[in-house]
Amino acid sequence: MLADHAKVCAQGGRGGNGCVSFRREKYRPRGGPDGGDGGRGGDVVFIASEQLKDLTPFLRHVHHKAVAGGHGRGGARHGADGEDRVVEVPRGTEVRDLQGALLADLVEAGASACVARGGEGGRGNRCFASSTRRAPRFAERGLDGEERWLILRLKLLADVGLVGAPNAGKSSLLAALTAARPKIADYPFTTVEPNLGVMTLDDGRPIVMADIPGLIEGASRGIGLGDEFLAHIERTRMLLYVVDASEGSEAARDALTTVVAEVREFEPSLGDRVAAVVLTKADLAGSAWTGRELEHADTDRLGGVGEVRPIVVSSVDGSGLDELRATVARLLPRASVAVPAEPACVLRPGGGRLGDLSVERRAGTWYVHGEAVERLVAKADLDNDEAVAYLQQVMERAGVSRALRRAGATPGDAVRIGESEFEFA
């Protein structure tokens, strides 16, 4: 079974803590602080690979966590940065958050995206030494890495996509043109997942063909099986609309019109994709079929359909297959699919200025928002009186107290910054 959806959790490594240390050597009675900084936590990075074909590994392995950074040590020795966790995903994988926002679209082999950032390392006590603070006995803590749940969705990358109504003969056509051996039976919805095969053209070019499960009216709205797999044709360079010719011209026209409508409703841009119509089961329909029977089908604005007459084929006796190969070889060179110009990735944001903050009041508590100030509070050792005094001094200089006073805060009010709560004074 093709696994094209998965839900995973990515967690960056925690940053290492800064070190409180003083240089103590013989004949150096005032060596001063020499605590090193903590290392940065590793990132979780997804990279597109040719080796994986679907998302099956992610159904078994859900959690992906990077390595934590090392703690700082005395002698101004920094902790080691945590190793990134590199996770291979199949080409064509979209990475989205739980709200559906696209974070990365990994189409080309080697394209990568950082999906969970590692936490910053804390500074050692030597960073806080000054002319008035000669022996700081505090250091910063490392920050937790970013943790987020992600939705992975695979969209197959194929040159030609076979779309049509159930039991139209798509699987038989794929088997006749390629070495693929999909399940073939005389009942609808035999194909319950996309099948891939490789067809070699006369000039030696190999092209990948995808057989998409049958589409019925309403497939784009979730009826039948087609809605599960319509996304797989978004990246095909060319579409072949497969129609069963054995059921008569009127039924063939209706089937083609329905399939075209569902494809356009799912993604309007697919209506402009290079395409051709293939009439299958010619051995059952008789030799009278010429393709003119579909002249009144609603195929307006389908790229290629208006330019190429329908091709009548039989997967049983092989008639028409050479013409179909020649048509694909002629149309495919000008077929293209829009892909991201550059591999999309989740970038590490800048730290921002400490003064970039906002204040609001909810349920009697003042909330101070600002990436830099929240990060500063999260890294502070609030059990250390010196660290608290330093934090208060920095926030006073940054204007946090002034912003609270302007907003109407009075002494004794509760103030919340990030996960920590203080009393305004």
Secondary structure, DSSP 8 states (H G I E B T S, - for coil): ----EEEEEEE----------B--BTTBTT--B----------EEEEEESS--SSHHHHH--EEE-------BTTTB-------EEEEEETTEEEEETT--EEEEE-STT-EEEEE--------GGGG--SS-SS-----------EEEEEEEE----SEEEEESTTSSHHHHHHHHSS------SSTT---S-EEEEEE-TTS-EEEEEE-----TTGGGT-SSHHHHGGGGTT-SEEEEEEEGGG-HHHHHHHHHHHHHHHHHH-GGGGGS-EEEEEE-HHHH-TT--SGGGTTSS-TT-TTTTTS--EE--TTT-TTHHHHHHHHHHHGGG------SS-----------TT--EEEEETTEEEEE-HHHHHHHHHS-TT-HHHHHHHHHHHHHHTHHHHHHHHT--TT-EEEETTEEEE--
